[in-house]
């Protein structure tokens, strides 16, 4: 079993596999919060722009850690009907969770991007990066958002994922995953350091990536 020292280590290892693909004009999209440090390492190796793609899990009212779906920018949504049924979630309960999570999603978009517009995806390859995939709900909605923004190719890249989740991500054209353990229990078990990524760290990473990109764009043509 592969164990990563932390998210930066996972990103460096993941970037080696992603770099082998012929991606063309690529944009790397990190899923906040934990996916952003991973995505930053991938973007550095690819020499590609880095942006966030904000998604929110819809947790069961009785067990918030269990995803009954996910929502993302551009009004994207994935619903896991099996989980909704097993959890006996009423339409009113579902609507309440969705309303709360969409409000948080919009707040995070403002917090992380500020007044910067999203990096354009039209005609480009979107590389969607997270620190791991457990159920696949957030990964699916993220890939859907990238497609709706005009990406012609969507690549999902993660260090670790559950086998069941990877069986059902039709929104991605390709999936790059370093570890798919048959006894998968949680993403955090595959990291030595899996402490929470703070909002400030995400904002700082994005600001540095934006400055880095602006410096490249402003450099004189040889």
C-alpha angles and dihedrals in degrees: 000000000000115000120190122215091223140320093288091054090048090050093051092050093044092050090061091062096040091050090061090066122090096238102163113196101006136183120195115219119195121201109228133273114004096018094060099074088047091049092048091062091048092049092050093054093045093043086229133142116267124218138157126250106201118214132162129208117232103222125200110263090234096040111024092184090066113082117227088175144313140245131210145177118299088042091284117164139178120193123196098211093187092058092044090052097045090047091050090228114180121221088248092053092047092049090050093053092045093049092051094047094047090053090052091046092055091047091052093049089056092043097050103035100030108183094338114114119231115273106262114255101182110128093359139106114258115209106198112201132189134162091248145329122241107162101002096231097115092040091053095049091046092053090047091054091050090052093048089053090060106266109158092202129027122200120186111207122186135155095226138009142168115258092234093054093052091053091068114042103109091158091074121075090204137009125209112194127162099198131028104172115195090218095050113166106159141346093239093061088070095058129072089204113033100155116154118277109233126224091243091057091052092049092047093050092050093047091051092047091050091050090047091052093045089053090053092049092049096048114111119258111249 
